[in-house]
Amino acid sequence: MIYVRYKKLTDTAIKPSKGSTFAAGYDLYADTDVDVWVEPGETVNFYTGIAFEIPDGYFGAVYSRSGLGIKHNMRMPNCVGIIDADYRGNVMVPLFNDGKEPFKVLAHERVAQIVFQECPGVELYKTEELSKTERGTNGFGSSGRT
């Protein structure tokens, strides 16, 4: 278990919450007192009013909520947002409307989820040769369809 500190940056921000006991992520809420329309093909940024103190060796991965995507064609345009351990600012969630109709994001609605994941320390070093593998440099689709 890790412990992650959070700070409410506004009086209206809502504490991240879990949808169920075994949920992997914490729901993030739009920190807005008004409903916001997102037109088809449009991206709107929603601030959460929440900042995190994520421990070294971890990061926060912000994912779209499946219900918004499947039922309403709303998703994060960058697929996954990464919150680094040293970031202390307002977590923002961009939402893109993939649908054909405008979608209303309600005031203080759940707009994304954050999962805290381990991130090992990595150091890159230059080399002249890489080890050989069966796949080699074969790219997309080279390992077969299934």
N, C-alpha and C positions, 0 to 999 in steps of 0.2 A: 504494500500500500504506500502511495505517496500522498503528501499533503500539499495542496495548492492554495495559496492565499489569493483572495480576490478583493477588489476595492470597488465600491459604488462611486462613480464619478459624478452622478447626478442624483437628486432626490427621487426621481421617477424611475431610475433603473431597477430592473427586477433581477433578483438573485438567480443565477443559473440553477436549473433543477433537473432531476432525473424523472423520466416518464414512468419508469417501473424500477423495481428493486434491482434487477440485473441488467439494466440498460447500460450500454458501453459509454454513452456520451451524456453530457449535460446540455439541456436545451438552452439556447440563447434567445433572448427576447428583444424585439425592436423597442428602442427607447424613444417612443414618440407618443404624444397625447392625441394625435389625430390619425384617422385612417388615411392611407396613401395608395393612390391608384398607380399600377404599373401597366403601361400600355404594351401591346404585342411588340416584340423586338426591342424593348427598352430595358435598360438596367438602372436600378435605383439602389443607392447605398443606404443601409440602415445601421446606425450606430447602436451599440448595446448599452452604453453607459457603464460598462464593466471593464476593468483592467485586471490582469492576472500577474502573480509572481510565481512563475513556473520554475521548479527546481532545475539546477544544472543537470544535464544529461537527459532532459525531456523536452518535448515541444507540445503545443496544442494544435491539433488538426481540426479545422472547422469544415464540417461537411454539410451538404444540403439535407434537409429533412425529407425523408422518403414520401411522406404524405403530401407535402407541397408539390413535389415533382410528379408523382404518379397521378394525383387527383386534380392538380391545378396547373401543370406545366411550368412550375416555378422552380428555378435551380440557380445555384451559384455559377456565374460564367467562368470562373477559374477552377471549377470542380472542387478543389480543396484549398483552403487558405491555411497557411502555416504561421503560427504564433510562436516566435522564438523565445527561449528562456529569458533573454535580456530585454524583451519588449515590455514596456510598462504603460502603453497607451490604450486608448479606447478601442475595443475590438469592434471592427466594422464588418458587416455582412452585405456583400452586393447580391442582389437578386435579379435574375433575368427572366423575362416572360417569353417562354417558347411557344405559348399558345396563340390562338387567333382572336381571343377576346381579352379586354382589359381585366386585370385581377386586382382586387382590393386587399391590401395588407392591413389588417386591423391594428389599431393602437395596442401596443404591448403584446402583439402576437409572437408566438415562437417562430423564428425565422431560420434557424440553423441549429446545429449541435456541435459541441466541441468534445473531442476525445483526447485525453492526455496520453502520449506515447513516448516510449523510451527511445533515445537517440544516442547510439554509442559515439564516443569520440573517434574521429577519423583524421588521419594525416595523409595527404597525398604526396607521393614522391615520383619523380620522373624516372623513366627507364627507357632503354632502347628497344627492348623486346618484351612481349607479353607471352604468357604460357599458351600453349596450343590447346584447343578444345575441339570436340567433334563438330560443333556448330560453326566455329570460326567466325568469319565476318558475314555470314548469311543473315539477312535482316528479316523484316516483317514477313510473317507467314512461313518462314523457312522450317519451323519445327512441326508443321502439319496443321491440319484443321482441328483435330481433336486433341 
